[in-house]
Amino acid sequence: MGSIVPFQDLNLQPEIPTTSKIFPKIEPKPEPLDEFTPQFTNPSPNFNNINPQFNATSSQNARGCDEGGVYSEYNRISELFRAAFAQRNGDVEVLQDPDPNPDPNCRAIVPVSNDSQVSDIVVARRKYEKRSSELVRVTDLKPEDQRYFRDLVRKTRMLYDSLRVLAILEDENNQHLGPRQTRSRGDLKASQIMREHGLWLSRDKRTVGAIPGIIVGDLFLYRMELCVVGLHGTPQAGIDYLPANQSSNGEPIATSVIASGGYEDDEDAGDVIIYTGQGGQDKNSRQVVHQKLEGGNLALERSMHYGIEVRVIRGFKYAGSSSGKVYVYDGLYRILESWFDVGKSGFGVYKYKLVRIENQPDMGSAVLRFAESLRIRPLEVRPMGYITLDISRKKENVPVFLFNDIDNERDPVCYDYLLKTVFPPYVYQHVGNGSGCECTDGCGNNCFCMMKNGGHFAYDINGILLRGKPVVFECGPHCPCPSTCRNRVSQKGVRNRFEVFRSRETGWGVRSLDLIQAGSFICEYTGVVLTQEQAQIFTMNGDSLIYPSRFAERWAERGDLSQIDSNYVRPAYPSIPPLDFAMDVSKMRNLACYMSHSSSPNVLVQPVLYDHNSVSFPHLMLFAMENIPPLRELSIDYGVADDSTGKLAICN
């Protein structure tokens, strides 16, 4: 395990005259691009980021949810909150504080509609354990430590996204109760539930510098997710810092900033940022008074004085994001200068010159812009290296690039591109009329295919996989529902722009030119299906075979709520027998065959049935386990890989 080093006592640095000590007034720097409506203001319970076990505590409070929600697991959580804190009292519900020494003001009273069995529960402000004031720096992480923390962050983000999607789905499911004045924010509800269970990371210590498990270029779609993983600890303020009254020498210290261009005097040149301090703006983000050297402004000045680096997260609008914007971690910066200046509005502002520390990976925000250029004019941006701009030869909905600037290898163009898996003819023998649903105007609650999935759809209205299953049933060619049916996702083919590329580390690999949202469909893993007898013959001939039974069941991690629900049970229905077949990819294959192996993958394999009913022969559909930034390599847990390359032999 790496070392967690207590941060140096600032009193050991050159003495600061006591007359200059300022007791700051804590004032957030709101980010105009983030329309945030806080549901709470206090920090979450601490979470030990070096403990190999999640510290799951009892749930305490949350907003109520519909008793007839789509997922019983989510309903149980909501009912647990309701049972623990709600008491009926005439025509109101009173949320009680379960603390043995309750705060008499810690309760909320809201009207309960007589026309509905469900009401909105307003959660009052509660007292939570304060965020730690201990500054530490994490150093000397070994490879196994890095894998552990990376996996911890990945699982935390997956849980957050599952809760967020389920919260939105619950909101949609409640629409039959009548119009609501406001729709709940799934990102806020997810973060609140995780906070209730002590699942926010890096709360027990304040980390200076890099956060273990988070790498430069990691991308987040919601501001609250930054708080959940510990990258930026405040839900709205642009400057995260240790307040003066918690510091060892009474001076505030900044640890991270969000640069989103929200202040008119900001200047961003990538490696160099002129960052404007906080305060002095009205509700329309106009500078109307002079800024003061206090709070976050003073923290940045003190960090500059002591040579303490800050983490920089850039936030900006992005069309490929479900939230309309993204937050990208761009690495560590040092504060080299600080001065007071007259801003464009004529009021005094504090400015800070932040310079990026050398020898870090490329900035994630720069990679996003580069990928956007590649999508539009690839040959202008990279005139050398492209072998073909579409190895699928127009079989896919969008072209699949083939790029190699490493050597002269052209292997992928030697294979026929296989768009869909080829099954034996007998697999389709029992397919015909009556095997699909009877929905004509769009599938609803009585859809036969939905019933086969356990009584609910596998995807939300945007085609996001809600929860992994042993198998997912989609509507197929024998269903009269339109092509726009929400239960037709993976059969529609590739929607993102991909690039098969040559790498010095992994041989051939696959990356996307688009942002891939967690739960999104990527592509099918195609091949020619063989029986065991046929597979034995092909193996003797030295042909390359894929055995689906060896794929790790990573689908079980999508929608896994076991950390917040003790009654959670891994999905076992619909069930399928063991996948006792092989797939030949020696002559025909698609882009999936070039994906790397990883024990901490970002892609999962989800069995899907739609064009036949033979449960022993499902399609192997690939979905994103997490938000995958453009140009980041895609990886699968193959279960068995070549020890020397970390990849299947077919990819070499």
Summary of the structure (lengths in Angstrom):
residues: 652
radius of gyration: 26.8
end to end distance: 34.2
largest distance: 88.0
contacts: 2078
relative contact order: 0.11
helix: 22%
strand: 21%
